[in-house]
């Protein structure tokens, strides 16, 4: 299994334990399956609130990530 690093806590774990946000042709998606094309950033479920607070995805993608992506990530944490 491929290991991925969380962009908040910087810990390594298998990709299946992370949530991936992908940028494909300038649009952002929460990649629940983890196989979309494009640039991706991985976040632990437990680190999502910190990622939202720090706007870590903006830093990772070097652009402003739409607020709906952060809202979708927050909704994922509420469902768990």
C-alpha atoms as an extended CHARMM CRD file, in Angstrom:
* protein
*
        80  EXT
         1         1  UNK       CA              0.0000000000        0.0000000000        0.0000000000  PROA      1               0.0000000000
         2         2  UNK       CA              1.1240000000        3.5080000000       -0.7480000000  PROA      2               0.0000000000
         3         3  UNK       CA              1.7350000000        5.7670000000        2.2070000000  PROA      3               0.0000000000
         4         4  UNK       CA              0.6540000000        9.3910000000        2.1580000000  PROA      4               0.0000000000
         5         5  UNK       CA              1.5060000000       12.2930000000        4.4560000000  PROA      5               0.0000000000
         6         6  UNK       CA             -1.2130000000       14.3560000000        6.1320000000  PROA      6               0.0000000000
         7         7  UNK       CA             -0.7310000000       18.0100000000        5.2180000000  PROA      7               0.0000000000
         8         8  UNK       CA             -1.5440000000       19.1070000000        8.7920000000  PROA      8               0.0000000000
         9         9  UNK       CA              0.1450000000       16.6730000000       11.2000000000  PROA      9               0.0000000000
        10        10  UNK       CA              2.7360000000       15.3750000000        8.6810000000  PROA      10              0.0000000000
        11        11  UNK       CA              2.2590000000       11.7400000000        9.8230000000  PROA      11              0.0000000000
        12        12  UNK       CA              2.5290000000        8.8960000000        7.3200000000  PROA      12              0.0000000000
        13        13  UNK       CA             -0.2300000000        6.3580000000        6.8490000000  PROA      13              0.0000000000
        14        14  UNK       CA             -1.7850000000        4.3470000000        4.0420000000  PROA      14              0.0000000000
        15        15  UNK       CA             -3.8060000000        6.4000000000        1.5870000000  PROA      15              0.0000000000
        16        16  UNK       CA             -7.0120000000        4.5620000000        2.4880000000  PROA      16              0.0000000000
        17        17  UNK       CA             -6.8990000000        6.1710000000        5.9470000000  PROA      17              0.0000000000
        18        18  UNK       CA             -6.7480000000        9.6740000000        4.5160000000  PROA      18              0.0000000000
        19        19  UNK       CA             -9.2040000000       11.9270000000        2.7130000000  PROA      19              0.0000000000
        20        20  UNK       CA             -7.9160000000       13.2810000000       -0.5780000000  PROA      20              0.0000000000
        21        21  UNK       CA             -8.7420000000       16.6540000000       -2.0580000000  PROA      21              0.0000000000
        22        22  UNK       CA             -7.9480000000       16.8400000000       -5.7610000000  PROA      22              0.0000000000
        23        23  UNK       CA             -7.5350000000       19.7090000000       -8.1890000000  PROA      23              0.0000000000
        24        24  UNK       CA             -8.4170000000       18.7650000000      -11.7480000000  PROA      24              0.0000000000
        25        25  UNK       CA             -8.2470000000       21.4470000000      -14.4450000000  PROA      25              0.0000000000
        26        26  UNK       CA             -8.5830000000       24.2280000000      -11.8710000000  PROA      26              0.0000000000
        27        27  UNK       CA            -11.6000000000       22.7080000000      -10.1110000000  PROA      27              0.0000000000
        28        28  UNK       CA            -11.4940000000       21.1550000000       -6.6450000000  PROA      28              0.0000000000
        29        29  UNK       CA            -13.1320000000       17.9120000000       -5.5200000000  PROA      29              0.0000000000
        30        30  UNK       CA            -13.1870000000       15.7950000000       -2.3840000000  PROA      30              0.0000000000
        31        31  UNK       CA            -11.9300000000       12.5090000000       -3.8150000000  PROA      31              0.0000000000
        32        32  UNK       CA            -13.6090000000        9.8950000000       -1.6480000000  PROA      32              0.0000000000
        33        33  UNK       CA            -12.3310000000        6.9620000000       -3.7090000000  PROA      33              0.0000000000
        34        34  UNK       CA             -8.8110000000        8.3380000000       -4.1120000000  PROA      34              0.0000000000
        35        35  UNK       CA             -8.2850000000        7.6720000000       -7.8060000000  PROA      35              0.0000000000
        36        36  UNK       CA             -9.1000000000       10.9590000000       -9.5400000000  PROA      36              0.0000000000
        37        37  UNK       CA             -6.5120000000       12.4690000000      -11.8350000000  PROA      37              0.0000000000
        38        38  UNK       CA             -4.8450000000       15.7270000000      -10.9020000000  PROA      38              0.0000000000
        39        39  UNK       CA             -2.9030000000       17.1220000000       -7.9970000000  PROA      39              0.0000000000
        40        40  UNK       CA             -3.9780000000       15.8470000000       -4.6010000000  PROA      40              0.0000000000
        41        41  UNK       CA             -3.5350000000       16.6290000000       -0.9400000000  PROA      41              0.0000000000
        42        42  UNK       CA             -4.2580000000       14.1910000000        1.8750000000  PROA      42              0.0000000000
        43        43  UNK       CA             -5.7330000000       14.9460000000        5.3050000000  PROA      43              0.0000000000
        44        44  UNK       CA             -6.3950000000       12.7490000000        8.3510000000  PROA      44              0.0000000000
        45        45  UNK       CA            -10.0180000000       12.7580000000        9.4360000000  PROA      45              0.0000000000
        46        46  UNK       CA             -8.9250000000       13.9500000000       12.8680000000  PROA      46              0.0000000000
        47        47  UNK       CA             -6.9410000000       16.8360000000       11.3090000000  PROA      47              0.0000000000
        48        48  UNK       CA             -9.7930000000       18.2400000000        9.1940000000  PROA      48              0.0000000000
        49        49  UNK       CA            -10.8290000000       20.9000000000       11.7770000000  PROA      49              0.0000000000
        50        50  UNK       CA             -7.2160000000       22.1240000000       11.9480000000  PROA      50              0.0000000000
        51        51  UNK       CA             -6.9560000000       22.1260000000        8.1570000000  PROA      51              0.0000000000
        52        52  UNK       CA            -10.0710000000       24.2900000000        7.9550000000  PROA      52              0.0000000000
        53        53  UNK       CA             -8.8870000000       26.6880000000       10.6500000000  PROA      53              0.0000000000
        54        54  UNK       CA             -5.3980000000       27.0590000000        9.1700000000  PROA      54              0.0000000000
        55        55  UNK       CA             -6.6090000000       26.9560000000        5.5360000000  PROA      55              0.0000000000
        56        56  UNK       CA             -3.9610000000       24.3160000000        4.9030000000  PROA      56              0.0000000000
        57        57  UNK       CA             -5.4040000000       23.3750000000        1.5160000000  PROA      57              0.0000000000
        58        58  UNK       CA             -4.8650000000       26.9340000000        0.2670000000  PROA      58              0.0000000000
        59        59  UNK       CA             -1.2020000000       26.6370000000        1.1780000000  PROA      59              0.0000000000
        60        60  UNK       CA             -0.8630000000       23.1730000000       -0.3330000000  PROA      60              0.0000000000
        61        61  UNK       CA             -2.4440000000       24.0920000000       -3.6660000000  PROA      61              0.0000000000
        62        62  UNK       CA             -0.9770000000       27.6310000000       -3.6670000000  PROA      62              0.0000000000
        63        63  UNK       CA             -4.3890000000       29.0870000000       -4.4870000000  PROA      63              0.0000000000
        64        64  UNK       CA             -7.7150000000       29.7680000000       -2.7800000000  PROA      64              0.0000000000
        65        65  UNK       CA             -9.7260000000       26.6050000000       -2.3480000000  PROA      65              0.0000000000
        66        66  UNK       CA            -13.4910000000       27.2580000000       -2.5690000000  PROA      66              0.0000000000
        67        67  UNK       CA            -15.3240000000       27.3110000000        0.7910000000  PROA      67              0.0000000000
        68        68  UNK       CA            -17.6390000000       24.4970000000       -0.3300000000  PROA      68              0.0000000000
        69        69  UNK       CA            -14.6820000000       22.0710000000       -0.2480000000  PROA      69              0.0000000000
        70        70  UNK       CA            -13.9740000000       22.9640000000        3.3830000000  PROA      70              0.0000000000
        71        71  UNK       CA            -17.7020000000       22.5830000000        4.1490000000  PROA      71              0.0000000000
        72        72  UNK       CA            -17.7650000000       19.1560000000        2.4960000000  PROA      72              0.0000000000
        73        73  UNK       CA            -14.7680000000       18.0610000000        4.5680000000  PROA      73              0.0000000000
        74        74  UNK       CA            -16.4440000000       19.3050000000        7.7390000000  PROA      74              0.0000000000
        75        75  UNK       CA            -19.5960000000       17.3590000000        6.8380000000  PROA      75              0.0000000000
        76        76  UNK       CA            -17.4670000000       14.2100000000        6.5370000000  PROA      76              0.0000000000
        77        77  UNK       CA            -16.2290000000       14.6210000000       10.1080000000  PROA      77              0.0000000000
        78        78  UNK       CA            -19.7590000000       15.1000000000       11.4080000000  PROA      78              0.0000000000
        79        79  UNK       CA            -20.8770000000       11.8320000000        9.7930000000  PROA      79              0.0000000000
        80        80  UNK       CA            -18.1680000000        9.8130000000       11.5670000000  PROA      80              0.0000000000
